[in-house]
Amino acid sequence: MRASSFSCFFLLFFLSIHVFAQECASLSQDKVEPHPAAAVSPVKDAASVPDRGGKKEHPRLFWIVPTYTVAYTDLHSRVSSGEKFRMFVRNAADPFTLGYTAFEAGLAHANNDLAGYGAGAAGYGKRLGAGLADETSNGFFRTYLFSSLLHQDPRYFRRGSGPLTKRLTHALIRPLITEKDSGGHAFNWSGLFGNIASSSLSNAYYPAGDRGFRPTFERVAFAIPSSVIDHLIDEFGPDLEKHFLRKR
């Protein structure tokens, strides 16, 4: 969803590395004692993760970007199929999701992507409808249906601390390796099958020139780097957020 604005996200990533380096330098000078609030029971998503002051964090980056499907590696808990469905619904109906989809439809309209939809208000409306359908079907298949059928966890488990290389590797491999409901890791079949199902379904409403085997699997292939960028934001975005909030 957020992967179309590559320049913005890469800027976020490199700024996060800078922030992380500053944090490492600070920790090397001062010994940080763990806060008692860190010893808490497992939670279901990032919305329930306590911060260092013992209060619950908001489930968003900068109070804007939703993080309903982000959890923390040290607060792992199993989620039921019903909880996976609620994750999907919350994200699909979130104002940010709707607003960003409308923004992406505007960019596609300006660039004449999906040219078969035509120009004018009608063309924009078709692109907006297709974007909303893509977002909803992708979330349904990946977050709920296949993750439930295959007993895999659709969440991204944020490390939040530790060596930069380990955190970076963790984010980069997440589109391929995921957590199992029972614990441990497995190939991310639910993500792959979800992308294939969603991209295949789009053939029902995309223009004729954007349908077929090749366009479908081009969309599937593009979903992998898109997911990588999203997970880099999930991993390093909170570091940047804390850096700016501390300055304010």
C-alpha positions in Angstrom: 0.0 0.0 0.0 2.7 2.5 1.0 5.3 1.3 -1.4 4.5 3.7 -4.3 6.4 6.6 -2.8 9.9 5.1 -2.9 11.8 8.3 -2.3 9.9 9.1 0.9 10.4 5.6 2.3 14.1 5.4 1.5 14.6 8.8 3.2 12.8 7.4 6.2 15.0 4.3 6.2 18.3 6.2 6.0 17.2 8.7 8.6 16.3 5.7 10.9 19.8 4.3 10.5 21.2 7.6 11.6 18.9 7.7 14.6 19.8 4.1 15.4 23.5 5.0 15.3 22.9 7.8 17.7 21.1 5.5 20.1 24.0 3.0 19.9 26.5 5.7 20.8 24.3 6.8 23.7 23.9 3.2 25.0 27.7 2.7 24.8 28.2 5.6 27.3 25.4 4.9 29.7 24.1 1.6 31.0 20.4 1.5 30.6 18.5 -0.5 33.2 15.4 -2.3 32.0 12.1 -0.8 33.0 9.8 -3.0 35.1 7.0 -2.3 32.6 8.9 -4.5 30.1 7.9 -7.6 32.0 4.4 -7.8 30.7 2.2 -10.6 29.5 1.9 -11.3 25.7 -0.2 -9.0 23.6 -2.0 -9.3 20.4 -0.7 -6.3 18.5 1.3 -3.1 18.7 -1.6 -1.2 20.0 -1.2 -3.0 23.4 2.5 -2.7 23.8 3.5 -0.7 26.9 6.0 2.0 26.4 8.8 2.9 28.9 6.5 5.0 31.0 4.1 2.1 31.5 1.4 3.6 29.2 0.1 1.9 26.0 1.5 3.1 22.8 -0.9 4.3 20.1 -1.3 1.8 17.2 0.2 4.3 14.6 3.4 5.8 13.4 3.2 9.6 14.0 -0.5 9.0 14.9 -1.2 8.5 11.2 0.1 5.2 9.7 -1.7 2.2 11.3 0.3 -0.6 12.7 -2.5 -3.1 13.6 -0.4 -6.0 12.2 2.8 -5.1 14.0 3.8 -6.8 17.2 7.1 -7.2 19.2 9.3 -10.2 19.1 9.5 -10.4 22.9 5.8 -10.2 23.3 4.7 -13.0 21.1 1.2 -14.5 21.5 -0.9 -16.7 19.3 -3.8 -15.0 17.5 -7.0 -16.8 16.5 -8.7 -16.7 13.1 -11.2 -14.3 14.5 -8.4 -12.0 15.6 -6.8 -12.2 12.2 -10.2 -11.2 10.6 -10.4 -8.2 13.0 -6.9 -7.2 12.0 -8.0 -7.3 8.3 -11.2 -5.3 8.9 -9.5 -2.6 11.1 -6.8 -2.0 8.5 -9.1 -2.1 5.5 -11.5 0.4 7.1 -8.8 2.7 8.6 -9.0 6.3 7.4 -5.3 6.2 6.4 -5.9 3.2 4.2 -8.8 4.9 2.5 -7.1 8.2 2.1 -3.8 6.7 0.8 -5.7 4.6 -1.7 -7.5 7.7 -3.0 -4.1 9.4 -3.2 -2.5 6.5 -5.1 -5.6 6.5 -7.5 -4.9 10.2 -8.1 -1.2 9.4 -9.0 -2.3 6.6 -11.3 -4.9 8.9 -12.9 -2.2 11.6 -13.5 0.2 9.0 -15.0 -2.5 7.3 -17.0 -1.8 4.0 -15.4 -4.5 1.4 -16.2 -5.2 3.4 -19.3 -8.2 1.4 -20.2 -10.1 3.2 -17.5 -10.0 6.5 -19.5 -9.7 10.1 -18.3 -11.9 12.5 -16.4 -13.8 11.9 -13.2 -15.1 8.6 -14.4 -11.6 7.3 -15.0 -10.5 8.4 -11.5 -13.5 6.8 -10.0 -12.7 3.5 -11.7 -9.1 3.7 -10.5 -10.2 4.5 -7.0 -12.6 1.5 -7.0 -9.9 -0.8 -8.3 -7.5 0.4 -5.6 -10.0 -0.2 -2.9 -10.8 -3.6 -4.3 -7.0 -4.4 -4.4 -6.4 -3.3 -0.9 -9.4 -5.2 0.5 -8.8 -8.4 -1.3 -5.1 -8.4 -0.5 -5.7 -7.9 3.2 -8.5 -10.5 3.2 -6.4 -13.2 1.5 -3.1 -12.5 3.3 -4.1 -11.4 6.7 -7.1 -13.6 7.2 -7.9 -16.4 4.8 -4.5 -18.1 4.0 -2.9 -17.2 7.3 -5.9 -19.0 9.0 -5.9 -22.0 6.6 -2.1 -22.5 6.8 -1.8 -21.6 10.5 0.7 -18.8 10.0 0.9 -15.4 11.7 0.2 -12.4 9.5 1.9 -9.9 11.8 5.3 -8.4 11.5 7.3 -8.9 14.7 9.4 -5.9 15.3 12.7 -6.4 17.1 13.0 -2.7 18.2 16.5 -3.0 19.5 19.8 -4.9 18.9 22.4 -4.7 16.1 21.4 -2.8 13.0 22.4 -5.7 10.7 20.1 -8.2 12.5 17.1 -5.8 12.5 17.7 -5.0 8.8 18.0 -8.7 7.9 14.9 -9.4 9.9 12.9 -6.9 7.9 14.3 -7.9 4.5 13.5 -11.6 4.9 10.0 -11.1 6.3 8.2 -11.4 3.0 9.7 -14.8 2.6 9.9 -16.2 6.1 7.1 -15.8 8.6 6.0 -17.0 12.1 3.8 -20.1 12.6 0.9 -20.0 14.9 2.5 -22.8 16.9 5.8 -21.1 17.1 8.9 -21.2 14.9 9.4 -20.1 11.4 8.2 -21.2 8.0 8.1 -20.1 4.4 5.6 -17.4 4.0 3.1 -19.4 1.9 0.1 -17.3 3.2 1.7 -14.2 1.8 2.6 -15.7 -1.5 -0.8 -17.4 -2.0 -2.5 -14.2 -0.8 -0.7 -12.1 -3.4 -1.5 -14.6 -6.2 -5.2 -14.7 -5.2 -5.5 -11.0 -5.0 -3.7 -10.3 -8.2 -5.7 -13.0 -10.0 -9.0 -11.5 -8.7 -8.0 -8.1 -10.1 -8.4 -9.6 -13.6 -12.1 -9.4 -13.0 -12.1 -5.6 -13.0 -8.9 -4.3 -14.5 -8.9 -3.1 -18.1 -8.3 -5.7 -20.8 -4.8 -4.6 -21.4 -3.8 -5.2 -17.8 -5.3 -8.7 -17.5 -3.8 -12.1 -18.1 -1.0 -14.4 -16.9 1.9 -12.0 -17.3 0.4 -8.9 -15.7 -0.9 -11.0 -12.9 2.5 -12.4 -11.9 4.2 -9.0 -12.5 1.9 -7.7 -9.8 2.8 -10.7 -7.6 6.6 -10.1 -8.1 6.2 -6.3 -7.4 4.4 -7.2 -4.1 7.7 -8.6 -2.6 9.8 -5.3 -2.7 6.7 -3.4 -1.7 6.4 -5.6 1.4 10.1 -5.2 2.2 9.6 -1.4 2.2 6.6 -1.7 4.4 8.5 -3.9 6.9 11.5 -1.5 6.9 9.0 1.2 8.0 7.5 -1.1 10.6 11.0 -1.9 12.0 12.7 1.5 11.9 9.8 4.0 11.8 9.2 4.0 15.6 12.9 4.9 16.1 12.5 8.0 13.9 9.2 8.8 15.6 10.8 8.7 19.1 13.7 10.8 17.8 11.5 13.6 16.5 9.1 13.5 19.5 12.1 13.7 21.9 13.3 16.8 20.1 9.9 18.4 20.2 
